Each structure stands twice: as structure tokens, then as C-alpha cells.
Amino acid sequence: MHVLITGAAGFVGQALVARLLDGALPGLDRLTLLDLGFPAPATDARVVQLAGSITDAAPIAAAFATPVDLVFHLASVPGGAAERDPLLGRQVNLDATVALIDAARLQAATRPAPVFVFASTIAVLGAPLPAQGVDDATPCRPRLSYGAHKLACEILIADATRRGWIDGRSLRLAGIVARPAGPSGLLSAFMSDLIRELAAGRPFACPIPADCQAWLMSVPCTVDNLLHAATADGALLGEPRVCTLPALHLSFGALAGAVGTAFGVAVDRLVSWGSDPALEANFGRYPPLATPLAEAAGFRHDGDACRLVLAALGQARG
Ligand SMILES: NC(=O)c1ccc[n+]([C@@H]2O[C@H](COP(=O)([O-])OP(=O)(O)OC[C@H]3O[C@@H](n4cnc5c(N)ncnc54)[C@H](O)[C@@H]3O)[C@@H](O)[C@H]2O)c1
């Protein structure tokens, strides 16, 4: 089995690569990783690293020079960065997806079409979200170019699936935690910072109030769901081939409390709450979430807040 991961050196990509090399998909014998660069050379003989931009034809052609069975398309320019540079955002978040589908189309003319797992986002839903809650019937009204381009990709992936060029599965991901410290271009990075800093017993100034609520998933649970998407029957997602993944609906106060319980830290003395209106509007007003389509197809959230924070920081999940 030949698996291609775009954005393989990113936060989710690195976790997915580790799980694949640990045997998550039996039969894997070639793993092509495509990203702008890699922190270190590969040490596993199954891995081929392609350093280059997915906006260029050469790395995509190199990746498909050996027929691909499964694509995890994770490469993206995050929402904040895409708002600042809309042309780059479109080239990476939309045009490169079209180029990948085209490469798959050429392959599918003579060989089986690859399974194509796409990391979409709840940003396709837009803001404000309906206060009574979001479910599988909630209309998409993206308010960021990032969300608009991801939604366009979902539609193109469904159409390419109908045509037999790929076997697509688009997963709308919520806030994934806990991203390592450092610049990421993500406006939502404070969610990961809260978990990491409080768990380490360090003070943390959360930029939004404690009663703000978000939809969250740990990175190991996200990888579980990506792997499930790769192996499940794509028809479970219907013709649109897309689902919003289940996620825990938590207030930031409850999240901080769970960190305190899970790591034995007196968080009340460490955390302070701010009131950034823009961050609150984008990341703090999430209503209840119902995801019956994804749950019927076997996708899962972390279970509860304590499990989420433990998993987010790489501790055992029970
Ligand atoms: N992290 C989250 O909370 C979250 C939430 C919703 C959706 N998603 C989606 O999940 C996917 C993975 O997210 P992540 O957190 O790992 O993102 P990330 O930013 O950590 O990783 C993305 C990777 O894509 C690479 N990339 C960017 N431009 C590229 C280009 N031109 N050519 C090749 N590679 C390029 C980057 O170098 C990076 O390694 C993304 O598609 C993102 O939109 C993430």
C-alpha cells in the first residue's frame, strides 16, 4: 500500500505519520510525505520525503509516479494567514486540491482510484452559528476565505468521487489540541496554550471569558478519525462524502478545570480570563453540536474533558 500525506510535517501530519509507521495500517509499504520542508531526514525505509510546495506540479507528479492507494490531504494555509494573504490561501487551500484530484484522475484512467481523505474544517459553517445548535443540516455560510476554499474542496471531492477519479471522504475538523508552543498562524492557538501551560503549573491569561464555549478534539483522537476515514466504507458519508466530526462541546472554564483534575494542578490561581471580542466571536460562541451522520459512520470524540486533555498532551487515554 502506497500512502501519500500532504502537510505531513504539520501538527496533525506528524502525529498521523507516527501512527502509520507504528503499524496503524497493515500493508503499508511506501509512505510519501509532502511538505515545504522537514525537521529531520526520514529514518524508516518506507518513507519518501518530498520537500516542495504543493502549488508546484513537480512534487505532485513525483508523489504519483508510484501509484497511490490512499491520500491524506492535510496541507493548508491556516485561517488567519489566509486572510492576510488571500492569493496564497487560494493557491494552497483550493488550487492545490484541484491539482491533486487531477493527478488522481490520470491514475484512475488505468488503475484503481485512490481513497482521498480531506482535512476540512468547521470554518465552512461560518459565523455566527445558530444559537440553538448545529447539526448535519446546518447550512454552510463561510465567513473566511479559508472556510470558503475548504467548502469548495468538499464539493470538488464529492464530484470527483462521483466521476470515479477518487474515493473521497471530507472530515470537518473542530479545534485540535494541544499544538506545540510556537508561531502557527492559527488564531485558535490559545486553546492549546491553555492546556499546555496550566498542565505545567504555569500561569495563563486566556484571551476570552471562562464561559465561552468551543468544540474540541485531541490530536490522537483526530488521528483515530482520519484512520477510520481511510478504512471505512465511504458510502456511509452519502453522496456529499462529507461529515462534521463529533467533538466535545466545552467551556474554557470547564477545560481549565479538567486540566486541574487530570494533572493535579490548582488552576484557579493560575488562570485569568480576558475579553477579546474578535477571538470570542470566532472561537468562543459554539452552540451544542449534533453529528449523527459521523457517529453512525463510526467516528468518535474524546469521551470527556479529562480524557481529552490527557490525550492532548500525549498521556494514556482510558
Ligand atoms: N489544527 C486544527 O485545529 C484544525 C482544525 C480544523 C481543520 N484543520 C485542518 O487540518 C489540517 C492539518 O492541520 P494542522 O493543524 O496539522 O496544520 P499545520 O499548519 O500544522 O500543518 C499544515 C502543513 O501544511 C504545510 N503546507 C502549507 N503550505 C504548503 C505548501 N504550499 N506545500 C506543501 N505543504 C504546505 C505546512 O508546512 C504544514 O506543515 C489542515 O488542512 C487544517 O486546515 C486543522
The ligand as a MOL file (V3000), in Angstrom:
LIG
                    3D

  0  0  0     0  0            999 V3000
M  V30 BEGIN CTAB
M  V30 COUNTS 44 48 0 0 0
M  V30 BEGIN ATOM
M  V30 1 N -5.4320 22.1650 13.8530 0
M  V30 2 C -6.7180 22.4290 13.8820 0
M  V30 3 O -7.2730 22.8290 14.9190 0
M  V30 4 C -7.5550 22.2390 12.6350 0
M  V30 5 C -8.9350 22.4810 12.7060 0
M  V30 6 C -9.6880 22.3160 11.5570 0
M  V30 7 C -9.0950 21.8720 10.3810 0
M  V30 8 N -7.7630 21.6240 10.3600 0 CHG=1
M  V30 9 C -7.1620 21.1770 9.0970 0
M  V30 10 O -6.3800 20.0270 9.3380 0
M  V30 11 C -5.2300 20.0230 8.5040 0
M  V30 12 C -3.9860 19.8290 9.3430 0
M  V30 13 O -3.9460 20.8440 10.3180 0
M  V30 14 P -2.6200 21.1250 11.1430 0
M  V30 15 O -3.0570 21.6900 12.4420 0
M  V30 16 O -1.7220 19.9510 11.1040 0 CHG=-1
M  V30 17 O -1.9910 22.2980 10.2670 0
M  V30 18 P -0.4550 22.7560 10.2290 0
M  V30 19 O -0.4810 24.1830 9.8260 0
M  V30 20 O 0.2470 22.3850 11.4800 0
M  V30 21 O 0.1350 21.8490 9.0730 0
M  V30 22 C -0.1210 22.1360 7.7270 0
M  V30 23 C 1.1070 21.7500 6.9530 0
M  V30 24 O 0.8750 22.1140 5.5900 0
M  V30 25 C 2.1130 22.5370 5.0980 0
M  V30 26 N 1.9570 23.3940 3.9320 0
M  V30 27 C 1.4860 24.6490 3.8960 0
M  V30 28 N 1.6040 25.1450 2.6620 0
M  V30 29 C 2.1450 24.1750 1.9160 0
M  V30 30 C 2.5260 24.0820 0.5570 0
M  V30 31 N 2.3820 25.1270 -0.2740 0
M  V30 32 N 3.0530 22.9340 0.1090 0
M  V30 33 C 3.2430 21.8890 0.9380 0
M  V30 34 N 2.8970 21.9020 2.2330 0
M  V30 35 C 2.3720 23.0430 2.7140 0
M  V30 36 C 2.7700 23.3150 6.2280 0
M  V30 37 O 4.1680 23.4260 6.0370 0
M  V30 38 C 2.3720 22.4570 7.4210 0
M  V30 39 O 3.3970 21.5490 7.7470 0
M  V30 40 C -5.2350 21.3400 7.7520 0
M  V30 41 O -5.7410 21.1190 6.4520 0
M  V30 42 C -6.2000 22.2120 8.5350 0
M  V30 43 O -6.8860 23.1160 7.6910 0
M  V30 44 C -6.9750 21.7900 11.4590 0
M  V30 END ATOM
M  V30 BEGIN BOND
M  V30 1 1 1 2
M  V30 2 2 2 3
M  V30 3 1 2 4
M  V30 4 1 4 5
M  V30 5 2 4 44
M  V30 6 2 5 6
M  V30 7 1 6 7
M  V30 8 2 7 8
M  V30 9 1 8 9
M  V30 10 1 8 44
M  V30 11 1 9 10
M  V30 12 1 9 42
M  V30 13 1 10 11
M  V30 14 1 11 12
M  V30 15 1 11 40
M  V30 16 1 12 13
M  V30 17 1 13 14
M  V30 18 2 14 15
M  V30 19 1 14 16
M  V30 20 1 14 17
M  V30 21 1 17 18
M  V30 22 2 18 19
M  V30 23 1 18 20
M  V30 24 1 18 21
M  V30 25 1 21 22
M  V30 26 1 22 23
M  V30 27 1 23 24
M  V30 28 1 23 38
M  V30 29 1 24 25
M  V30 30 1 25 26
M  V30 31 1 25 36
M  V30 32 1 26 27
M  V30 33 1 26 35
M  V30 34 2 27 28
M  V30 35 1 28 29
M  V30 36 1 29 30
M  V30 37 2 29 35
M  V30 38 1 30 31
M  V30 39 2 30 32
M  V30 40 1 32 33
M  V30 41 2 33 34
M  V30 42 1 34 35
M  V30 43 1 36 37
M  V30 44 1 36 38
M  V30 45 1 38 39
M  V30 46 1 40 41
M  V30 47 1 40 42
M  V30 48 1 42 43
M  V30 END BOND
M  V30 END CTAB
M  END
